[in-house]
Amino acid sequence: MSHSRPTPKITIDPLKIAIGVFVVLGVVLTAVAGYALIETLGGGLGAIPPELAMTAVFGAFLLVTAAATRRHVPHR
């Protein structure tokens, strides 16, 4: 009598990996383009109002929190 459970098979989905890579690449390229636009028009990061900087930081924090929560909360 065996009391061991079968090990779950982990499958790697290449489509999900490719989509994830392209999403990360898109976010990085958008950040680089935004930085280049600010450098060209505003003269550096010192030209960004503190309110806009805090809004961007808070928005990024919300996105990271939502992504982390979605992984740990079971779907209905």
mmJSON file of the N, C-alpha and C atoms, coordinates in Angstrom:
{"data_MODEL":{"atom_site":{
"group_PDB":["ATOM","ATOM","ATOM","ATOM","ATOM","ATOM","ATOM","ATOM","ATOM","ATOM","ATOM","ATOM","ATOM","ATOM","ATOM","ATOM","ATOM","ATOM","ATOM","ATOM","ATOM","ATOM","ATOM","ATOM","ATOM","ATOM","ATOM","ATOM","ATOM","ATOM","ATOM","ATOM","ATOM","ATOM","ATOM","ATOM","ATOM","ATOM","ATOM","ATOM","ATOM","ATOM","ATOM","ATOM","ATOM","ATOM","ATOM","ATOM","ATOM","ATOM","ATOM","ATOM","ATOM","ATOM","ATOM","ATOM","ATOM","ATOM","ATOM","ATOM","ATOM","ATOM","ATOM","ATOM","ATOM","ATOM","ATOM","ATOM","ATOM","ATOM","ATOM","ATOM","ATOM","ATOM","ATOM","ATOM","ATOM","ATOM","ATOM","ATOM","ATOM","ATOM","ATOM","ATOM","ATOM","ATOM","ATOM","ATOM","ATOM","ATOM","ATOM","ATOM","ATOM","ATOM","ATOM","ATOM","ATOM","ATOM","ATOM","ATOM","ATOM","ATOM","ATOM","ATOM","ATOM","ATOM","ATOM","ATOM","ATOM","ATOM","ATOM","ATOM","ATOM","ATOM","ATOM","ATOM","ATOM","ATOM","ATOM","ATOM","ATOM","ATOM","ATOM","ATOM","ATOM","ATOM","ATOM","ATOM","ATOM","ATOM","ATOM","ATOM","ATOM","ATOM","ATOM","ATOM","ATOM","ATOM","ATOM","ATOM","ATOM","ATOM","ATOM","ATOM","ATOM","ATOM","ATOM","ATOM","ATOM","ATOM","ATOM","ATOM","ATOM","ATOM","ATOM","ATOM","ATOM","ATOM","ATOM","ATOM","ATOM","ATOM","ATOM","ATOM","ATOM","ATOM","ATOM","ATOM","ATOM","ATOM","ATOM","ATOM","ATOM","ATOM","ATOM","ATOM","ATOM","ATOM","ATOM","ATOM","ATOM","ATOM","ATOM","ATOM","ATOM","ATOM","ATOM","ATOM","ATOM","ATOM","ATOM","ATOM","ATOM","ATOM","ATOM","ATOM","ATOM","ATOM","ATOM","ATOM","ATOM","ATOM","ATOM","ATOM","ATOM","ATOM","ATOM","ATOM","ATOM","ATOM","ATOM","ATOM","ATOM","ATOM","ATOM","ATOM","ATOM","ATOM","ATOM","ATOM","ATOM","ATOM","ATOM","ATOM","ATOM","ATOM","ATOM","ATOM"],
"id":[1,2,3,4,5,6,7,8,9,10,11,12,13,14,15,16,17,18,19,20,21,22,23,24,25,26,27,28,29,30,31,32,33,34,35,36,37,38,39,40,41,42,43,44,45,46,47,48,49,50,51,52,53,54,55,56,57,58,59,60,61,62,63,64,65,66,67,68,69,70,71,72,73,74,75,76,77,78,79,80,81,82,83,84,85,86,87,88,89,90,91,92,93,94,95,96,97,98,99,100,101,102,103,104,105,106,107,108,109,110,111,112,113,114,115,116,117,118,119,120,121,122,123,124,125,126,127,128,129,130,131,132,133,134,135,136,137,138,139,140,141,142,143,144,145,146,147,148,149,150,151,152,153,154,155,156,157,158,159,160,161,162,163,164,165,166,167,168,169,170,171,172,173,174,175,176,177,178,179,180,181,182,183,184,185,186,187,188,189,190,191,192,193,194,195,196,197,198,199,200,201,202,203,204,205,206,207,208,209,210,211,212,213,214,215,216,217,218,219,220,221,222,223,224,225,226,227,228],
"type_symbol":["N","C","C","N","C","C","N","C","C","N","C","C","N","C","C","N","C","C","N","C","C","N","C","C","N","C","C","N","C","C","N","C","C","N","C","C","N","C","C","N","C","C","N","C","C","N","C","C","N","C","C","N","C","C","N","C","C","N","C","C","N","C","C","N","C","C","N","C","C","N","C","C","N","C","C","N","C","C","N","C","C","N","C","C","N","C","C","N","C","C","N","C","C","N","C","C","N","C","C","N","C","C","N","C","C","N","C","C","N","C","C","N","C","C","N","C","C","N","C","C","N","C","C","N","C","C","N","C","C","N","C","C","N","C","C","N","C","C","N","C","C","N","C","C","N","C","C","N","C","C","N","C","C","N","C","C","N","C","C","N","C","C","N","C","C","N","C","C","N","C","C","N","C","C","N","C","C","N","C","C","N","C","C","N","C","C","N","C","C","N","C","C","N","C","C","N","C","C","N","C","C","N","C","C","N","C","C","N","C","C","N","C","C","N","C","C","N","C","C","N","C","C","N","C","C","N","C","C"],
"label_atom_id":["N","CA","C","N","CA","C","N","CA","C","N","CA","C","N","CA","C","N","CA","C","N","CA","C","N","CA","C","N","CA","C","N","CA","C","N","CA","C","N","CA","C","N","CA","C","N","CA","C","N","CA","C","N","CA","C","N","CA","C","N","CA","C","N","CA","C","N","CA","C","N","CA","C","N","CA","C","N","CA","C","N","CA","C","N","CA","C","N","CA","C","N","CA","C","N","CA","C","N","CA","C","N","CA","C","N","CA","C","N","CA","C","N","CA","C","N","CA","C","N","CA","C","N","CA","C","N","CA","C","N","CA","C","N","CA","C","N","CA","C","N","CA","C","N","CA","C","N","CA","C","N","CA","C","N","CA","C","N","CA","C","N","CA","C","N","CA","C","N","CA","C","N","CA","C","N","CA","C","N","CA","C","N","CA","C","N","CA","C","N","CA","C","N","CA","C","N","CA","C","N","CA","C","N","CA","C","N","CA","C","N","CA","C","N","CA","C","N","CA","C","N","CA","C","N","CA","C","N","CA","C","N","CA","C","N","CA","C","N","CA","C","N","CA","C","N","CA","C","N","CA","C","N","CA","C","N","CA","C","N","CA","C","N","CA","C"],
"label_alt_id":[null,null,null,null,null,null,null,null,null,null,null,null,null,null,null,null,null,null,null,null,null,null,null,null,null,null,null,null,null,null,null,null,null,null,null,null,null,null,null,null,null,null,null,null,null,null,null,null,null,null,null,null,null,null,null,null,null,null,null,null,null,null,null,null,null,null,null,null,null,null,null,null,null,null,null,null,null,null,null,null,null,null,null,null,null,null,null,null,null,null,null,null,null,null,null,null,null,null,null,null,null,null,null,null,null,null,null,null,null,null,null,null,null,null,null,null,null,null,null,null,null,null,null,null,null,null,null,null,null,null,null,null,null,null,null,null,null,null,null,null,null,null,null,null,null,null,null,null,null,null,null,null,null,null,null,null,null,null,null,null,null,null,null,null,null,null,null,null,null,null,null,null,null,null,null,null,null,null,null,null,null,null,null,null,null,null,null,null,null,null,null,null,null,null,null,null,null,null,null,null,null,null,null,null,null,null,null,null,null,null,null,null,null,null,null,null,null,null,null,null,null,null,null,null,null,null,null,null],
"label_comp_id":["MET","MET","MET","SER","SER","SER","HIS","HIS","HIS","SER","SER","SER","ARG","ARG","ARG","PRO","PRO","PRO","THR","THR","THR","PRO","PRO","PRO","LYS","LYS","LYS","ILE","ILE","ILE","THR","THR","THR","ILE","ILE","ILE","ASP","ASP","ASP","PRO","PRO","PRO","LEU","LEU","LEU","LYS","LYS","LYS","ILE","ILE","ILE","ALA","ALA","ALA","ILE","ILE","ILE","GLY","GLY","GLY","VAL","VAL","VAL","PHE","PHE","PHE","VAL","VAL","VAL","VAL","VAL","VAL","LEU","LEU","LEU","GLY","GLY","GLY","VAL","VAL","VAL","VAL","VAL","VAL","LEU","LEU","LEU","THR","THR","THR","ALA","ALA","ALA","VAL","VAL","VAL","ALA","ALA","ALA","GLY","GLY","GLY","TYR","TYR","TYR","ALA","ALA","ALA","LEU","LEU","LEU","ILE","ILE","ILE","GLU","GLU","GLU","THR","THR","THR","LEU","LEU","LEU","GLY","GLY","GLY","GLY","GLY","GLY","GLY","GLY","GLY","LEU","LEU","LEU","GLY","GLY","GLY","ALA","ALA","ALA","ILE","ILE","ILE","PRO","PRO","PRO","PRO","PRO","PRO","GLU","GLU","GLU","LEU","LEU","LEU","ALA","ALA","ALA","MET","MET","MET","THR","THR","THR","ALA","ALA","ALA","VAL","VAL","VAL","PHE","PHE","PHE","GLY","GLY","GLY","ALA","ALA","ALA","PHE","PHE","PHE","LEU","LEU","LEU","LEU","LEU","LEU","VAL","VAL","VAL","THR","THR","THR","ALA","ALA","ALA","ALA","ALA","ALA","ALA","ALA","ALA","THR","THR","THR","ARG","ARG","ARG","ARG","ARG","ARG","HIS","HIS","HIS","VAL","VAL","VAL","PRO","PRO","PRO","HIS","HIS","HIS","ARG","ARG","ARG"],
"label_asym_id":["A","A","A","A","A","A","A","A","A","A","A","A","A","A","A","A","A","A","A","A","A","A","A","A","A","A","A","A","A","A","A","A","A","A","A","A","A","A","A","A","A","A","A","A","A","A","A","A","A","A","A","A","A","A","A","A","A","A","A","A","A","A","A","A","A","A","A","A","A","A","A","A","A","A","A","A","A","A","A","A","A","A","A","A","A","A","A","A","A","A","A","A","A","A","A","A","A","A","A","A","A","A","A","A","A","A","A","A","A","A","A","A","A","A","A","A","A","A","A","A","A","A","A","A","A","A","A","A","A","A","A","A","A","A","A","A","A","A","A","A","A","A","A","A","A","A","A","A","A","A","A","A","A","A","A","A","A","A","A","A","A","A","A","A","A","A","A","A","A","A","A","A","A","A","A","A","A","A","A","A","A","A","A","A","A","A","A","A","A","A","A","A","A","A","A","A","A","A","A","A","A","A","A","A","A","A","A","A","A","A","A","A","A","A","A","A","A","A","A","A","A","A","A","A","A","A","A","A"],
"label_entity_id":["1","1","1","1","1","1","1","1","1","1","1","1","1","1","1","1","1","1","1","1","1","1","1","1","1","1","1","1","1","1","1","1","1","1","1","1","1","1","1","1","1","1","1","1","1","1","1","1","1","1","1","1","1","1","1","1","1","1","1","1","1","1","1","1","1","1","1","1","1","1","1","1","1","1","1","1","1","1","1","1","1","1","1","1","1","1","1","1","1","1","1","1","1","1","1","1","1","1","1","1","1","1","1","1","1","1","1","1","1","1","1","1","1","1","1","1","1","1","1","1","1","1","1","1","1","1","1","1","1","1","1","1","1","1","1","1","1","1","1","1","1","1","1","1","1","1","1","1","1","1","1","1","1","1","1","1","1","1","1","1","1","1","1","1","1","1","1","1","1","1","1","1","1","1","1","1","1","1","1","1","1","1","1","1","1","1","1","1","1","1","1","1","1","1","1","1","1","1","1","1","1","1","1","1","1","1","1","1","1","1","1","1","1","1","1","1","1","1","1","1","1","1","1","1","1","1","1","1"],
"label_seq_id":[1,1,1,2,2,2,3,3,3,4,4,4,5,5,5,6,6,6,7,7,7,8,8,8,9,9,9,10,10,10,11,11,11,12,12,12,13,13,13,14,14,14,15,15,15,16,16,16,17,17,17,18,18,18,19,19,19,20,20,20,21,21,21,22,22,22,23,23,23,24,24,24,25,25,25,26,26,26,27,27,27,28,28,28,29,29,29,30,30,30,31,31,31,32,32,32,33,33,33,34,34,34,35,35,35,36,36,36,37,37,37,38,38,38,39,39,39,40,40,40,41,41,41,42,42,42,43,43,43,44,44,44,45,45,45,46,46,46,47,47,47,48,48,48,49,49,49,50,50,50,51,51,51,52,52,52,53,53,53,54,54,54,55,55,55,56,56,56,57,57,57,58,58,58,59,59,59,60,60,60,61,61,61,62,62,62,63,63,63,64,64,64,65,65,65,66,66,66,67,67,67,68,68,68,69,69,69,70,70,70,71,71,71,72,72,72,73,73,73,74,74,74,75,75,75,76,76,76],
"pdbx_PDB_ins_code":[null,null,null,null,null,null,null,null,null,null,null,null,null,null,null,null,null,null,null,null,null,null,null,null,null,null,null,null,null,null,null,null,null,null,null,null,null,null,null,null,null,null,null,null,null,null,null,null,null,null,null,null,null,null,null,null,null,null,null,null,null,null,null,null,null,null,null,null,null,null,null,null,null,null,null,null,null,null,null,null,null,null,null,null,null,null,null,null,null,null,null,null,null,null,null,null,null,null,null,null,null,null,null,null,null,null,null,null,null,null,null,null,null,null,null,null,null,null,null,null,null,null,null,null,null,null,null,null,null,null,null,null,null,null,null,null,null,null,null,null,null,null,null,null,null,null,null,null,null,null,null,null,null,null,null,null,null,null,null,null,null,null,null,null,null,null,null,null,null,null,null,null,null,null,null,null,null,null,null,null,null,null,null,null,null,null,null,null,null,null,null,null,null,null,null,null,null,null,null,null,null,null,null,null,null,null,null,null,null,null,null,null,null,null,null,null,null,null,null,null,null,null,null,null,null,null,null,null],
"Cartn_x":[0.84,0.0,0.891,0.701,1.536,0.762,1.395,0.763,1.288,2.098,2.66,1.678,1.674,0.819,1.591,0.902,1.609,2.077,3.256,3.782,3.059,2.693,1.996,2.948,2.423,3.234,3.222,4.397,4.525,4.764,3.85,4.003,4.413,5.277,5.736,5.009,4.292,3.536,4.361,4.866,5.706,4.955,3.661,2.885,2.81,2.594,2.555,3.917,4.97,6.312,6.57,6.195,6.405,5.599,4.36,3.535,4.148,4.617,5.253,6.5,7.313,8.529,8.175,7.181,6.808,6.157,5.433,4.854,5.962,6.925,8.047,8.836,9.072,9.79,9.025,7.708,6.9,6.959,6.917,6.997,8.359,9.422,10.77,10.929,10.475,10.592,9.748,8.588,7.77,8.471,9.106,9.842,11.019,11.73,12.86,12.376,11.271,10.731,10.255,9.63,9.195,10.367,11.42,12.62,13.246,13.314,13.881,13.031,11.72,10.831,11.003,11.119,11.315,12.658,13.697,15.021,15.019,14.29,14.271,13.469,12.307,11.408,11.594,11.782,11.755,13.099,14.141,15.45,15.83,15.268,15.698,14.581,14.917,13.917,13.534,14.336,13.994,12.811,12.456,11.335,9.988,9.997,8.743,8.226,6.964,6.394,6.336,6.518,6.486,5.162,4.069,2.759,2.699,3.24,3.24,4.133,5.272,6.175,5.516,4.849,4.186,3.01,2.311,1.219,1.75,2.864,3.46,3.939,4.563,5.046,3.873,2.823,1.655,0.95,0.856,0.251,1.032,2.358,3.188,3.019,2.926,2.714,1.374,0.335,-0.969,-0.932,-0.231,-0.124,0.603,1.679,2.434,1.6,0.881,0.03,-1.093,-1.71,-2.788,-2.269,-1.096,-0.529,-0.198,0.353,0.693,-0.56,-1.59,-2.836,-3.538,-3.496,-4.181,-3.595,-2.311,-1.675,-2.072,-2.37,-2.595,-4.065,-4.945,-6.371,-7.015,-7.727,-8.346,-9.469,-9.617,-10.68,-11.998,-13.079,-14.406,-14.955],
"Cartn_y":[-1.168,0.0,1.239,2.041,3.228,4.453,5.237,6.45,7.705,7.522,8.695,9.222,10.525,11.154,11.263,11.2,11.395,12.85,13.016,14.377,15.076,16.336,17.052,17.327,17.168,17.401,18.895,19.461,20.885,21.029,21.721,21.939,23.383,23.564,24.898,25.287,26.394,26.868,27.924,27.609,28.577,29.847,29.739,30.923,31.908,31.41,32.293,32.932,32.174,32.727,33.824,33.586,34.593,35.856,35.699,36.866,37.635,36.938,37.6,38.365,37.765,38.442,39.704,39.628,40.802,41.886,41.508,42.506,43.236,42.486,43.117,44.007,43.531,44.334,45.613,45.524,46.714,47.717,47.242,48.144,48.828,48.071,48.651,49.681,49.369,50.323,51.571,51.413,52.579,53.454,52.844,53.617,54.352,53.702,54.348,55.504,55.303,56.382,57.547,57.259,58.326,59.106,58.4,59.069,59.948,59.428,60.213,61.444,61.301,62.443,63.494,63.066,64.017,64.722,63.973,64.575,65.579,65.27,66.148,67.414,67.275,68.42,69.167,68.444,69.084,69.381,68.821,69.103,68.244,67.072,66.16,65.77,64.878,64.384,65.432,66.477,67.546,68.368,68.239,68.999,68.346,67.117,66.426,66.952,67.374,67.817,66.646,66.919,65.831,65.072,65.769,65.098,64.038,64.363,63.404,62.207,62.468,61.376,60.45,61.015,60.184,59.421,60.032,59.335,58.132,58.297,57.189,56.083,56.456,55.455,54.711,55.428,54.79,53.881,54.318,53.481,52.197,52.297,51.102,50.173,50.751,49.945,49.208,49.884,49.231,48.089,48.286,47.224,46.001,46.236,45.124,44.411,45.172,44.572,43.751,44.275,43.543,42.251,42.3,41.091,40.051,40.487,39.548,38.962,39.776,39.303,38.312,38.568,37.695,36.284,36.175,34.855,34.053,34.721,34.015,33.866,34.609,34.521,33.539,32.533,31.562,32.202,31.71,32.215,31.56,32.261,31.714,30.931],
"Cartn_z":[0.0,0.0,0.0,-0.991,-1.128,-0.656,0.188,0.691,0.001,-0.979,-1.653,-2.699,-2.82,-3.82,-5.126,-6.236,-7.502,-7.614,-8.121,-8.258,-9.397,-9.179,-10.243,-11.403,-12.591,-13.781,-14.093,-14.205,-14.501,-15.994,-16.642,-18.077,-18.322,-19.267,-19.643,-20.92,-20.857,-22.008,-22.74,-23.927,-24.636,-25.027,-25.262,-25.633,-24.471,-23.256,-22.085,-21.834,-22.043,-21.865,-22.885,-24.138,-25.186,-24.905,-24.475,-24.153,-22.989,-21.976,-20.841,-21.238,-22.099,-22.559,-23.329,-24.202,-24.986,-24.129,-23.096,-22.192,-21.444,-20.925,-20.219,-21.165,-22.379,-23.369,-23.694,-23.812,-24.073,-22.94,-21.714,-20.56,-20.511,-20.759,-20.739,-21.843,-23.045,-24.15,-23.908,-23.286,-22.952,-21.924,-20.942,-19.938,-20.568,-21.468,-22.144,-23.008,-23.715,-24.548,-23.693,-22.562,-21.66,-21.101,-20.737,-20.229,-21.314,-22.541,-23.642,-23.925,-23.849,-24.082,-22.994,-21.76,-20.657,-20.801,-21.152,-21.325,-22.473,-23.539,-24.706,-24.443,-23.846,-23.696,-22.383,-21.301,-19.992,-19.386,-19.898,-19.352,-18.167,-18.032,-16.974,-16.038,-15.128,-14.181,-13.146,-12.998,-12.07,-12.537,-13.825,-14.372,-14.062,-13.543,-13.224,-11.895,-11.872,-10.592,-9.599,-8.327,-7.331,-7.317,-7.613,-7.619,-8.714,-9.887,-10.99,-10.671,-10.062,-9.694,-8.673,-7.67,-6.661,-7.259,-8.219,-8.892,-9.66,-10.348,-11.097,-10.159,-9.058,-8.099,-7.472,-7.103,-6.499,-7.505,-8.764,-9.802,-10.017,-10.044,-10.196,-8.994,-7.801,-6.598,-6.662,-7.137,-7.263,-8.274,-9.386,-10.385,-9.824,-9.1,-8.515,-7.459,-6.644,-5.615,-6.24,-7.288,-7.96,-8.581,-9.179,-9.783,-8.72,-7.597,-6.529,-5.892,-5.724,-5.123,-6.036,-7.315,-8.262,-8.243,-7.978,-7.944,-6.714,-5.604,-4.345,-3.974,-4.608,-4.293,-5.269,-4.764,-5.674,-6.489,-7.719,-8.591,-8.218,-8.438,-8.119,-9.269],
"occupancy":[1.0,1.0,1.0,1.0,1.0,1.0,1.0,1.0,1.0,1.0,1.0,1.0,1.0,1.0,1.0,1.0,1.0,1.0,1.0,1.0,1.0,1.0,1.0,1.0,1.0,1.0,1.0,1.0,1.0,1.0,1.0,1.0,1.0,1.0,1.0,1.0,1.0,1.0,1.0,1.0,1.0,1.0,1.0,1.0,1.0,1.0,1.0,1.0,1.0,1.0,1.0,1.0,1.0,1.0,1.0,1.0,1.0,1.0,1.0,1.0,1.0,1.0,1.0,1.0,1.0,1.0,1.0,1.0,1.0,1.0,1.0,1.0,1.0,1.0,1.0,1.0,1.0,1.0,1.0,1.0,1.0,1.0,1.0,1.0,1.0,1.0,1.0,1.0,1.0,1.0,1.0,1.0,1.0,1.0,1.0,1.0,1.0,1.0,1.0,1.0,1.0,1.0,1.0,1.0,1.0,1.0,1.0,1.0,1.0,1.0,1.0,1.0,1.0,1.0,1.0,1.0,1.0,1.0,1.0,1.0,1.0,1.0,1.0,1.0,1.0,1.0,1.0,1.0,1.0,1.0,1.0,1.0,1.0,1.0,1.0,1.0,1.0,1.0,1.0,1.0,1.0,1.0,1.0,1.0,1.0,1.0,1.0,1.0,1.0,1.0,1.0,1.0,1.0,1.0,1.0,1.0,1.0,1.0,1.0,1.0,1.0,1.0,1.0,1.0,1.0,1.0,1.0,1.0,1.0,1.0,1.0,1.0,1.0,1.0,1.0,1.0,1.0,1.0,1.0,1.0,1.0,1.0,1.0,1.0,1.0,1.0,1.0,1.0,1.0,1.0,1.0,1.0,1.0,1.0,1.0,1.0,1.0,1.0,1.0,1.0,1.0,1.0,1.0,1.0,1.0,1.0,1.0,1.0,1.0,1.0,1.0,1.0,1.0,1.0,1.0,1.0,1.0,1.0,1.0,1.0,1.0,1.0,1.0,1.0,1.0,1.0,1.0,1.0],
"B_iso_or_equiv":[0.0,0.0,0.0,0.0,0.0,0.0,0.0,0.0,0.0,0.0,0.0,0.0,0.0,0.0,0.0,0.0,0.0,0.0,0.0,0.0,0.0,0.0,0.0,0.0,0.0,0.0,0.0,0.0,0.0,0.0,0.0,0.0,0.0,0.0,0.0,0.0,0.0,0.0,0.0,0.0,0.0,0.0,0.0,0.0,0.0,0.0,0.0,0.0,0.0,0.0,0.0,0.0,0.0,0.0,0.0,0.0,0.0,0.0,0.0,0.0,0.0,0.0,0.0,0.0,0.0,0.0,0.0,0.0,0.0,0.0,0.0,0.0,0.0,0.0,0.0,0.0,0.0,0.0,0.0,0.0,0.0,0.0,0.0,0.0,0.0,0.0,0.0,0.0,0.0,0.0,0.0,0.0,0.0,0.0,0.0,0.0,0.0,0.0,0.0,0.0,0.0,0.0,0.0,0.0,0.0,0.0,0.0,0.0,0.0,0.0,0.0,0.0,0.0,0.0,0.0,0.0,0.0,0.0,0.0,0.0,0.0,0.0,0.0,0.0,0.0,0.0,0.0,0.0,0.0,0.0,0.0,0.0,0.0,0.0,0.0,0.0,0.0,0.0,0.0,0.0,0.0,0.0,0.0,0.0,0.0,0.0,0.0,0.0,0.0,0.0,0.0,0.0,0.0,0.0,0.0,0.0,0.0,0.0,0.0,0.0,0.0,0.0,0.0,0.0,0.0,0.0,0.0,0.0,0.0,0.0,0.0,0.0,0.0,0.0,0.0,0.0,0.0,0.0,0.0,0.0,0.0,0.0,0.0,0.0,0.0,0.0,0.0,0.0,0.0,0.0,0.0,0.0,0.0,0.0,0.0,0.0,0.0,0.0,0.0,0.0,0.0,0.0,0.0,0.0,0.0,0.0,0.0,0.0,0.0,0.0,0.0,0.0,0.0,0.0,0.0,0.0,0.0,0.0,0.0,0.0,0.0,0.0,0.0,0.0,0.0,0.0,0.0,0.0],
"pdbx_formal_charge":[null,null,null,null,null,null,null,null,null,null,null,null,null,null,null,null,null,null,null,null,null,null,null,null,null,null,null,null,null,null,null,null,null,null,null,null,null,null,null,null,null,null,null,null,null,null,null,null,null,null,null,null,null,null,null,null,null,null,null,null,null,null,null,null,null,null,null,null,null,null,null,null,null,null,null,null,null,null,null,null,null,null,null,null,null,null,null,null,null,null,null,null,null,null,null,null,null,null,null,null,null,null,null,null,null,null,null,null,null,null,null,null,null,null,null,null,null,null,null,null,null,null,null,null,null,null,null,null,null,null,null,null,null,null,null,null,null,null,null,null,null,null,null,null,null,null,null,null,null,null,null,null,null,null,null,null,null,null,null,null,null,null,null,null,null,null,null,null,null,null,null,null,null,null,null,null,null,null,null,null,null,null,null,null,null,null,null,null,null,null,null,null,null,null,null,null,null,null,null,null,null,null,null,null,null,null,null,null,null,null,null,null,null,null,null,null,null,null,null,null,null,null,null,null,null,null,null,null],
"auth_seq_id":[1,1,1,2,2,2,3,3,3,4,4,4,5,5,5,6,6,6,7,7,7,8,8,8,9,9,9,10,10,10,11,11,11,12,12,12,13,13,13,14,14,14,15,15,15,16,16,16,17,17,17,18,18,18,19,19,19,20,20,20,21,21,21,22,22,22,23,23,23,24,24,24,25,25,25,26,26,26,27,27,27,28,28,28,29,29,29,30,30,30,31,31,31,32,32,32,33,33,33,34,34,34,35,35,35,36,36,36,37,37,37,38,38,38,39,39,39,40,40,40,41,41,41,42,42,42,43,43,43,44,44,44,45,45,45,46,46,46,47,47,47,48,48,48,49,49,49,50,50,50,51,51,51,52,52,52,53,53,53,54,54,54,55,55,55,56,56,56,57,57,57,58,58,58,59,59,59,60,60,60,61,61,61,62,62,62,63,63,63,64,64,64,65,65,65,66,66,66,67,67,67,68,68,68,69,69,69,70,70,70,71,71,71,72,72,72,73,73,73,74,74,74,75,75,75,76,76,76],
"auth_comp_id":["MET","MET","MET","SER","SER","SER","HIS","HIS","HIS","SER","SER","SER","ARG","ARG","ARG","PRO","PRO","PRO","THR","THR","THR","PRO","PRO","PRO","LYS","LYS","LYS","ILE","ILE","ILE","THR","THR","THR","ILE","ILE","ILE","ASP","ASP","ASP","PRO","PRO","PRO","LEU","LEU","LEU","LYS","LYS","LYS","ILE","ILE","ILE","ALA","ALA","ALA","ILE","ILE","ILE","GLY","GLY","GLY","VAL","VAL","VAL","PHE","PHE","PHE","VAL","VAL","VAL","VAL","VAL","VAL","LEU","LEU","LEU","GLY","GLY","GLY","VAL","VAL","VAL","VAL","VAL","VAL","LEU","LEU","LEU","THR","THR","THR","ALA","ALA","ALA","VAL","VAL","VAL","ALA","ALA","ALA","GLY","GLY","GLY","TYR","TYR","TYR","ALA","ALA","ALA","LEU","LEU","LEU","ILE","ILE","ILE","GLU","GLU","GLU","THR","THR","THR","LEU","LEU","LEU","GLY","GLY","GLY","GLY","GLY","GLY","GLY","GLY","GLY","LEU","LEU","LEU","GLY","GLY","GLY","ALA","ALA","ALA","ILE","ILE","ILE","PRO","PRO","PRO","PRO","PRO","PRO","GLU","GLU","GLU","LEU","LEU","LEU","ALA","ALA","ALA","MET","MET","MET","THR","THR","THR","ALA","ALA","ALA","VAL","VAL","VAL","PHE","PHE","PHE","GLY","GLY","GLY","ALA","ALA","ALA","PHE","PHE","PHE","LEU","LEU","LEU","LEU","LEU","LEU","VAL","VAL","VAL","THR","THR","THR","ALA","ALA","ALA","ALA","ALA","ALA","ALA","ALA","ALA","THR","THR","THR","ARG","ARG","ARG","ARG","ARG","ARG","HIS","HIS","HIS","VAL","VAL","VAL","PRO","PRO","PRO","HIS","HIS","HIS","ARG","ARG","ARG"],
"auth_asym_id":["A","A","A","A","A","A","A","A","A","A","A","A","A","A","A","A","A","A","A","A","A","A","A","A","A","A","A","A","A","A","A","A","A","A","A","A","A","A","A","A","A","A","A","A","A","A","A","A","A","A","A","A","A","A","A","A","A","A","A","A","A","A","A","A","A","A","A","A","A","A","A","A","A","A","A","A","A","A","A","A","A","A","A","A","A","A","A","A","A","A","A","A","A","A","A","A","A","A","A","A","A","A","A","A","A","A","A","A","A","A","A","A","A","A","A","A","A","A","A","A","A","A","A","A","A","A","A","A","A","A","A","A","A","A","A","A","A","A","A","A","A","A","A","A","A","A","A","A","A","A","A","A","A","A","A","A","A","A","A","A","A","A","A","A","A","A","A","A","A","A","A","A","A","A","A","A","A","A","A","A","A","A","A","A","A","A","A","A","A","A","A","A","A","A","A","A","A","A","A","A","A","A","A","A","A","A","A","A","A","A","A","A","A","A","A","A","A","A","A","A","A","A","A","A","A","A","A","A"],
"auth_atom_id":["N","CA","C","N","CA","C","N","CA","C","N","CA","C","N","CA","C","N","CA","C","N","CA","C","N","CA","C","N","CA","C","N","CA","C","N","CA","C","N","CA","C","N","CA","C","N","CA","C","N","CA","C","N","CA","C","N","CA","C","N","CA","C","N","CA","C","N","CA","C","N","CA","C","N","CA","C","N","CA","C","N","CA","C","N","CA","C","N","CA","C","N","CA","C","N","CA","C","N","CA","C","N","CA","C","N","CA","C","N","CA","C","N","CA","C","N","CA","C","N","CA","C","N","CA","C","N","CA","C","N","CA","C","N","CA","C","N","CA","C","N","CA","C","N","CA","C","N","CA","C","N","CA","C","N","CA","C","N","CA","C","N","CA","C","N","CA","C","N","CA","C","N","CA","C","N","CA","C","N","CA","C","N","CA","C","N","CA","C","N","CA","C","N","CA","C","N","CA","C","N","CA","C","N","CA","C","N","CA","C","N","CA","C","N","CA","C","N","CA","C","N","CA","C","N","CA","C","N","CA","C","N","CA","C","N","CA","C","N","CA","C","N","CA","C","N","CA","C","N","CA","C","N","CA","C","N","CA","C","N","CA","C","N","CA","C"],
"pdbx_PDB_model_num":[1,1,1,1,1,1,1,1,1,1,1,1,1,1,1,1,1,1,1,1,1,1,1,1,1,1,1,1,1,1,1,1,1,1,1,1,1,1,1,1,1,1,1,1,1,1,1,1,1,1,1,1,1,1,1,1,1,1,1,1,1,1,1,1,1,1,1,1,1,1,1,1,1,1,1,1,1,1,1,1,1,1,1,1,1,1,1,1,1,1,1,1,1,1,1,1,1,1,1,1,1,1,1,1,1,1,1,1,1,1,1,1,1,1,1,1,1,1,1,1,1,1,1,1,1,1,1,1,1,1,1,1,1,1,1,1,1,1,1,1,1,1,1,1,1,1,1,1,1,1,1,1,1,1,1,1,1,1,1,1,1,1,1,1,1,1,1,1,1,1,1,1,1,1,1,1,1,1,1,1,1,1,1,1,1,1,1,1,1,1,1,1,1,1,1,1,1,1,1,1,1,1,1,1,1,1,1,1,1,1,1,1,1,1,1,1,1,1,1,1,1,1,1,1,1,1,1,1]
}}}
